Amino acid sequence: MKSHPVSDSRQLCDLAVASLEDSKAEAIQVIDLTDRSTFADYMIVASGSSTRQVKAMADRLVQRAKAADQAPLGVEGDREAEWVLVDLADVVVHLMLPQTRAFYNLEKLWSTALPAHSSSAQA
């Protein structure tokens, strides 16, 4: 079933979240990067209860994105499936086992304030 093409990064983010919800992903968190990053507008972090579920979530997301004319730029980690990254250009999706997610804690990393850049020269 072909869906309508996605016209912006917010719609792509919504498509990804809907796909993850359909796959029974746990603790889905969307992080808005529009004012903090040039590599993506949104980051999504979600958990799966097993490597099989994480891989299935990634596979379903890839299928849904392709159906919306948004083929992923890449998928990494799908062989081991402890942490699968699906790069949808403006939306980067991290699918992880709960213990992997707790260890790397991407939400904390991206929720902290960015340090002010000092323009003074180091002597």
N, C-alpha and C positions, 0 to 999 in steps of 0.2 A: 504494500500500500504506500503510495507516494504522497508525502505531505507537501504543504506549501513551502517555498524557499524562505529561509530566515533572513530578515532584512537588517537586523542590527544585533549588537552584542547582548542586549538585555533579552531579546527574544531567544537567542541561542542559549543563554543562561537558563531561561525558563524551560526550554526544551530539554536541557540536560537534567535539571532538577526533576521534571516530570518523568523522564526515563528512569532516573534513580529511584524515585518513589514507586514506580511500577515494578522495579526490581527488588523492592523491599530493603533498600539501603537504610542504614541506621545513622542517626545523628548527622543529617545533612546540614552542612554549614556553607553559606555563600559569603565570600569576603569581597567587598567592593574595592577594586584596585585602581579605579579610574583616575584618582588624584595622586596615586603613589607609585605607579609603575608604567613603564612603556611597553612591557612585553605582553600584557593582557589587561582586559577591563575587569574580569571577574575570575576568582579562584573558587572552586568548589571542593570541599573535603567531605568525604563520606566513608562510612565503615560497612564492611560485610562480615558475616559471622564465620566464613570459611574461605579458603583460597578458591574453591569452586564458585562460591557466590560472587566474590570480587571479580573473577574472570567473566562470569555471566553478566554482571553489571556493566563491565567495560564493553563486552561484545554487543549488548543491547544498545548501549549509548552510541557506539560506532554505527550500528545499523540505522538508528533513528537520525543521527546527524547526516549520514549519506542520503537518506530518504528526503531530507530537507535541503539537499544540495550544499551541504557543509562537510565535505569529507575531511576527516581529521588530518592534521599535518603529520601526526605520528602517535604511536602507542608504544609505551615502554613498560617493561616489567610484567607483561601478560603471561610469560612462561611460568614464573614462580608464583605470581599473583598474590604476593604479600603486600605489594604496593604497586598499583598500576596507575600510570599517568596517561591521560588522554588529552592531547593537545589539539584544541579546537580553535586555535589562533587567538581570538579575543577572549576565550574562556578556557582555562586550564583546570582539568578535573583530576583530583587525587583520590583514588579508591584504595582503602587500606584495611588490613586486619586491625582490630582494636589495639593489640599490643604494639604494632608498628606505629599506629597513629599516636598513641600515648608517648612512645619513645621520641618521635620527631617533633610532635606538638606544633605543627605548622600554624595552627590558629593563634597560638601565643606569639610565635615569631612574627606573623603578619599583623597582629593587633597592637603590638608595641609601637610607640611613637618613634618616628625616625629621628636620629640625632641631627642637630643643626650642623651644617657644613661650615667649618671654619676656613675663612679666607686668609687668615694670618699665616705667614711662612714659619716653618719650624726652623729654629736656629741650631 
